[in-house]
Amino acid sequence: MHEMDKARRRLELEKEELQAALEEAESALEIEEAKVAQAQLEVAAIKSDIDRRLAEKDEEFENTRYRAYIPRAGFSWWRAWGPGHLGSLGRL
């Protein structure tokens, strides 16, 4: 009987140690998941900023193309077509 009590106590201690290790691992996992979520938010914000900057540069480029083409085409072209019809200018 004495040996069974020793074995039971040893198993209970081992169970408590394993439970503590599991809780520690779960806490570490939660911390790492929070870090990943934060990194994903940062990546999304950076991507959004890059997309916005690219759109600004595209608009700047299109405006530069308008200003470069208007003197050659004359104001009558601009009145007739306006800036919204510049798509065909890319093939000139």
LOBA-443578 format. One record per residue (C-alpha): residue number from 1; chain; x, y, z. Coordinates in nm, 4 decimals, padded with zeros to 6 digits, always signed. Layout:
LOBA-443578
ATOM, num, chaine, xx, yy, zz
ATOM, NUM, A, X, Y, Z
...
This chain:
LOBA-443578
ATOM, num, chaine, xx, yy, zz
ATOM, 1, A, +00.0000, +00.0000, +00.0000
ATOM, 2, A, +00.2851, +00.2348, +00.0820
ATOM, 3, A, +00.4338, +00.1911, -00.2688
ATOM, 4, A, +00.0952, +00.2718, -00.4290
ATOM, 5, A, +00.0686, +00.5957, -00.2293
ATOM, 6, A, +00.4205, +00.6947, -00.3398
ATOM, 7, A, +00.3383, +00.6189, -00.7019
ATOM, 8, A, +00.0102, +00.8119, -00.6792
ATOM, 9, A, +00.1848, +01.1168, -00.5269
ATOM, 10, A, +00.4568, +01.0992, -00.7928
ATOM, 11, A, +00.1936, +01.0842, -01.0677
ATOM, 12, A, +00.0001, +01.3740, -00.9135
ATOM, 13, A, +00.3189, +01.5846, -00.9038
ATOM, 14, A, +00.3965, +01.4936, -01.2636
ATOM, 15, A, +00.0399, +01.5837, -01.3620
ATOM, 16, A, +00.0704, +01.9239, -01.1876
ATOM, 17, A, +00.4042, +01.9892, -01.3600
ATOM, 18, A, +00.2572, +01.8987, -01.6970
ATOM, 19, A, -00.0483, +02.1162, -01.6305
ATOM, 20, A, +00.1771, +02.4109, -01.5391
ATOM, 21, A, +00.3865, +02.3561, -01.8524
ATOM, 22, A, +00.0697, +02.3421, -02.0633
ATOM, 23, A, -00.0613, +02.6674, -01.9155
ATOM, 24, A, +00.2757, +02.8340, -01.9756
ATOM, 25, A, +00.2805, +02.7124, -02.3364
ATOM, 26, A, -00.0758, +02.8349, -02.3917
ATOM, 27, A, +00.0174, +03.1777, -02.2528
ATOM, 28, A, +00.3210, +03.1942, -02.4804
ATOM, 29, A, +00.1035, +03.0932, -02.7748
ATOM, 30, A, -00.1466, +03.3698, -02.6983
ATOM, 31, A, +00.1365, +03.6241, -02.6830
ATOM, 32, A, +00.2755, +03.5055, -03.0165
ATOM, 33, A, -00.0715, +03.5110, -03.1755
ATOM, 34, A, -00.1145, +03.8705, -03.0580
ATOM, 35, A, +00.2222, +03.9588, -03.2124
ATOM, 36, A, +00.1170, +03.7986, -03.5424
ATOM, 37, A, -00.2136, +03.9868, -03.5404
ATOM, 38, A, -00.0297, +04.3141, -03.4740
ATOM, 39, A, +00.2168, +04.2420, -03.7549
ATOM, 40, A, -00.0717, +04.1661, -03.9928
ATOM, 41, A, -00.2318, +04.5004, -03.9051
ATOM, 42, A, +00.0971, +04.6789, -03.9664
ATOM, 43, A, +00.1429, +04.5036, -04.3019
ATOM, 44, A, -00.2124, +04.5992, -04.4032
ATOM, 45, A, -00.1489, +04.9612, -04.3056
ATOM, 46, A, +00.1787, +04.9683, -04.4993
ATOM, 47, A, +00.0129, +04.8108, -04.8036
ATOM, 48, A, -00.2665, +05.0663, -04.7860
ATOM, 49, A, -00.0120, +05.3477, -04.7651
ATOM, 50, A, +00.1817, +05.2077, -05.0619
ATOM, 51, A, -00.1386, +05.1735, -05.2661
ATOM, 52, A, -00.2327, +05.5324, -05.1808
ATOM, 53, A, +00.1126, +05.6598, -05.2778
ATOM, 54, A, +00.1031, +05.4650, -05.6046
ATOM, 55, A, -00.2371, +05.6124, -05.6864
ATOM, 56, A, -00.1002, +05.9615, -05.6153
ATOM, 57, A, +00.1995, +05.8956, -05.8410
ATOM, 58, A, -00.0279, +05.7586, -06.1155
ATOM, 59, A, -00.2404, +06.0709, -06.0931
ATOM, 60, A, +00.0698, +06.2894, -06.0964
ATOM, 61, A, +00.1987, +06.1019, -06.4013
ATOM, 62, A, -00.1349, +06.1391, -06.5831
ATOM, 63, A, -00.1422, +06.5115, -06.5048
ATOM, 64, A, +00.2111, +06.5449, -06.6398
ATOM, 65, A, +00.1046, +06.3670, -06.9588
ATOM, 66, A, -00.1917, +06.6069, -06.9942
ATOM, 67, A, +00.0320, +06.9099, -06.9531
ATOM, 68, A, +00.2803, +06.7697, -07.2040
ATOM, 69, A, +00.0161, +06.6882, -07.4669
ATOM, 70, A, -00.2083, +06.9968, -07.4467
ATOM, 71, A, +00.0405, +07.2401, -07.6084
ATOM, 72, A, +00.0832, +07.0047, -07.9058
ATOM, 73, A, -00.2815, +06.9210, -07.9494
ATOM, 74, A, -00.4214, +07.2654, -07.8847
ATOM, 75, A, -00.6985, +07.3835, -07.6594
ATOM, 76, A, -00.9706, +07.2668, -07.8988
ATOM, 77, A, -00.8733, +06.9060, -07.8326
ATOM, 78, A, -00.8870, +06.9671, -07.4594
ATOM, 79, A, -01.2329, +07.1219, -07.4816
ATOM, 80, A, -01.3618, +06.8352, -07.6949
ATOM, 81, A, -01.2122, +06.5448, -07.5040
ATOM, 82, A, -01.1005, +06.6650, -07.1591
ATOM, 83, A, -00.8676, +06.4849, -06.9217
ATOM, 84, A, -01.0912, +06.1796, -06.8927
ATOM, 85, A, -01.0094, +06.0607, -07.2446
ATOM, 86, A, -00.6333, +06.0444, -07.2200
ATOM, 87, A, -00.6201, +05.6649, -07.2326
ATOM, 88, A, -00.5422, +05.6662, -07.6039
ATOM, 89, A, -00.2482, +05.9026, -07.5527
ATOM, 90, A, -00.0420, +05.6187, -07.4087
ATOM, 91, A, -00.0193, +05.4768, -07.7607
ATOM, 92, A, +00.1045, +05.7997, -07.9228
